[in-house]
Amino acid sequence: MTQRTQPSHPNRKPVLLLVVLFLAPLAAAFWLYYGSSWRPALRTNHGTLVGPVTLPELALPLASAKAATTAVPAAASGVPAAMGAASVLRGKWTLLVVGAGEAGCDVPCRGTLIYARQTWLSLAQLSSRVQRVLLAGAGCCDLDYLQREHAGLIALDASGAAAAPLLRLLPEPRENTIYVVDPLGNLMMRYDVRQDPKGLREDLKKLLELSHIG
């Protein structure tokens, strides 16, 4: 007598295991995003976002050679003689440096200016869309030094009360810091010059390539 053989059933365990392995990461990601307070860091920039904050239009005078026995004319310092007006932070992307109080532009300030200059030079053909501005404190400036090392830098006297509305909008700390201002006068980012020197250059290149202003 012939025995009947039971129909074989496929082993479903491997299939179920594959389904679990596939769905588990999706379920975990869904829970992390919607069921918890954690969010992924989606930043690709190297600086710290601080805005945008629209900076006021101020008529600040050009910094003068207060410490020198003979004042050096603004034009001779490499600073355009007409640039002390309200439009100084408009029209171009700006690398903004703030001088340190009574020292005018001390050692950290000079180091920050060098960082700004080297970043500007590294932009090559894009550098014409970027300007460097120093908000100088009291006791500034050694215009011979600025002419020799930082030709084209716009140095403004920010030691008076007229500069207060602008300075109040620049977040601390200001030492070792470069602020990036867009051509519409909006403060965008700040950079600590003690960090990766390539960061500011990379972010600026992205901004300049994506932006149609300035």
PLY file of the C-alpha trace (Angstrom):
ply
format ascii 1.0
element vertex 214
property float x
property float y
property float z
element edge 213
property int vertex1
property int vertex2
end_header
0.00 0.00 0.00
1.38 3.32 -1.05
1.90 5.90 1.71
0.81 9.45 1.09
3.54 12.04 1.47
2.71 15.29 3.21
3.12 18.39 0.99
6.25 20.26 1.92
5.92 23.84 3.15
8.72 26.28 2.37
10.67 27.59 5.34
9.40 31.14 5.82
11.88 32.14 8.51
14.51 33.57 6.12
11.85 35.66 4.38
10.53 37.03 7.68
14.07 37.78 8.80
14.74 39.78 5.62
11.50 41.73 6.12
12.48 42.59 9.71
15.99 43.63 8.65
14.54 45.86 5.96
11.81 47.49 8.06
13.70 47.89 11.33
15.94 50.79 10.19
12.95 52.57 8.65
10.93 52.15 11.83
13.84 53.39 13.95
14.34 56.44 11.73
10.61 57.18 11.80
10.54 56.99 15.59
13.67 59.15 16.01
12.31 61.88 13.78
8.66 61.92 14.87
8.71 60.32 18.30
11.75 61.95 19.89
13.32 65.37 20.22
16.49 64.35 18.37
17.10 65.87 14.96
20.00 65.19 12.58
22.55 67.94 12.10
21.90 69.03 8.52
24.56 71.72 8.45
27.23 71.72 5.78
28.66 75.12 6.67
31.75 75.58 8.82
30.81 78.85 10.49
28.09 79.69 12.98
24.81 80.99 11.61
23.84 84.23 13.34
21.10 85.65 11.19
20.17 86.99 8.90
20.18 90.25 10.84
20.00 93.44 8.80
22.77 95.79 9.90
22.00 99.53 10.04
23.31 101.90 7.41
25.74 104.22 9.16
27.99 107.02 8.03
31.21 106.14 9.83
34.38 108.12 9.16
37.48 106.47 7.81
39.99 105.54 10.48
42.84 108.02 10.75
46.45 107.66 11.80
45.86 108.79 15.38
49.08 107.37 16.69
51.26 108.69 13.88
53.04 112.05 13.95
52.06 112.65 10.33
48.65 111.49 9.21
48.69 109.29 6.15
45.96 110.21 3.65
43.22 107.60 3.34
43.88 107.10 -0.36
47.54 106.34 0.36
46.62 103.58 2.78
44.94 101.52 0.09
41.51 102.48 1.45
39.17 104.27 -0.99
38.86 107.86 0.24
35.11 107.96 -0.46
34.28 104.84 1.54
33.05 106.00 4.90
29.43 106.44 4.00
26.26 104.49 4.67
26.75 102.20 1.68
29.96 100.60 2.94
28.21 97.37 3.98
26.08 97.24 0.85
26.76 96.04 -2.68
29.41 93.39 -1.98
29.92 90.40 0.27
31.84 91.65 3.30
34.38 90.05 5.60
33.94 92.19 8.71
36.52 92.41 11.50
36.07 94.37 14.75
39.14 96.03 16.29
39.76 95.57 20.00
38.78 98.57 22.15
41.53 100.91 23.22
44.18 98.94 21.37
42.61 99.83 18.03
43.82 96.62 16.36
45.90 94.46 18.69
47.75 91.20 17.97
44.61 88.99 17.70
43.02 91.65 15.48
46.02 91.64 13.15
45.94 87.86 13.00
42.25 88.01 12.06
43.02 90.52 9.30
45.64 88.15 7.91
43.09 85.31 7.92
40.60 87.54 6.08
43.23 88.62 3.54
44.36 85.07 2.79
40.78 83.89 2.43
40.05 86.77 0.07
43.13 86.01 -2.04
42.20 82.33 -2.24
38.89 83.22 -3.92
40.81 84.11 -7.10
38.42 85.45 -9.75
35.58 85.59 -7.20
37.51 88.00 -4.97
36.16 91.06 -6.84
32.76 90.35 -5.26
34.16 90.43 -1.73
35.48 93.32 0.37
37.25 93.44 3.73
36.15 95.95 6.37
37.74 96.74 9.73
35.68 98.48 12.40
38.57 100.11 14.20
38.58 100.90 17.89
40.15 103.87 19.66
43.86 104.28 19.08
43.73 102.89 15.56
45.27 102.94 13.06
48.75 102.22 11.88
47.90 103.09 8.30
51.44 102.31 7.16
50.89 98.75 8.32
47.49 98.53 6.63
48.90 99.88 3.37
51.81 97.48 3.45
50.01 94.31 4.51
46.32 94.84 3.74
45.94 97.00 0.64
42.28 97.49 -0.21
41.07 97.03 3.35
38.39 99.56 4.34
39.17 100.75 7.88
36.35 102.67 9.57
36.48 104.50 12.89
33.96 102.71 15.12
35.15 104.24 18.39
32.38 106.86 18.57
28.75 106.65 19.65
27.59 106.55 16.02
28.83 102.97 15.68
26.96 101.68 18.73
23.80 100.51 16.86
25.98 98.43 14.55
28.22 96.98 17.23
25.24 95.93 19.35
24.14 93.56 16.57
27.50 91.79 16.29
27.45 88.79 18.65
30.24 88.14 21.13
32.98 87.13 21.23
34.37 89.54 18.65
38.03 88.70 19.16
39.42 86.19 16.63
36.17 86.54 14.71
35.22 87.30 11.11
31.61 88.17 10.32
30.15 87.53 6.87
27.71 90.18 5.62
25.77 89.77 2.37
25.46 92.54 -0.28
22.10 93.61 1.19
23.67 94.34 4.57
22.47 91.15 6.29
24.75 89.59 8.87
24.86 85.89 7.96
27.61 84.01 9.79
30.57 84.31 12.12
33.86 82.41 12.02
36.46 81.71 14.67
39.78 82.16 12.90
41.41 79.63 15.23
39.42 76.87 13.54
39.96 75.20 10.16
41.25 77.95 7.83
39.61 76.28 4.83
36.12 76.52 6.29
35.47 80.19 5.57
36.82 79.88 2.03
34.67 76.85 1.25
31.52 78.48 2.62
32.21 81.74 0.76
32.72 79.93 -2.53
29.39 78.16 -2.10
27.64 81.44 -1.29
29.20 83.25 -4.24
28.41 80.45 -6.67
24.79 80.23 -5.54
24.16 83.95 -5.15
23.32 86.34 -7.98
23.77 89.47 -5.84
26.96 91.32 -5.16
0 1
1 2
2 3
3 4
4 5
5 6
6 7
7 8
8 9
9 10
10 11
11 12
12 13
13 14
14 15
15 16
16 17
17 18
18 19
19 20
20 21
21 22
22 23
23 24
24 25
25 26
26 27
27 28
28 29
29 30
30 31
31 32
32 33
33 34
34 35
35 36
36 37
37 38
38 39
39 40
40 41
41 42
42 43
43 44
44 45
45 46
46 47
47 48
48 49
49 50
50 51
51 52
52 53
53 54
54 55
55 56
56 57
57 58
58 59
59 60
60 61
61 62
62 63
63 64
64 65
65 66
66 67
67 68
68 69
69 70
70 71
71 72
72 73
73 74
74 75
75 76
76 77
77 78
78 79
79 80
80 81
81 82
82 83
83 84
84 85
85 86
86 87
87 88
88 89
89 90
90 91
91 92
92 93
93 94
94 95
95 96
96 97
97 98
98 99
99 100
100 101
101 102
102 103
103 104
104 105
105 106
106 107
107 108
108 109
109 110
110 111
111 112
112 113
113 114
114 115
115 116
116 117
117 118
118 119
119 120
120 121
121 122
122 123
123 124
124 125
125 126
126 127
127 128
128 129
129 130
130 131
131 132
132 133
133 134
134 135
135 136
136 137
137 138
138 139
139 140
140 141
141 142
142 143
143 144
144 145
145 146
146 147
147 148
148 149
149 150
150 151
151 152
152 153
153 154
154 155
155 156
156 157
157 158
158 159
159 160
160 161
161 162
162 163
163 164
164 165
165 166
166 167
167 168
168 169
169 170
170 171
171 172
172 173
173 174
174 175
175 176
176 177
177 178
178 179
179 180
180 181
181 182
182 183
183 184
184 185
185 186
186 187
187 188
188 189
189 190
190 191
191 192
192 193
193 194
194 195
195 196
196 197
197 198
198 199
199 200
200 201
201 202
202 203
203 204
204 205
205 206
206 207
207 208
208 209
209 210
210 211
211 212
212 213
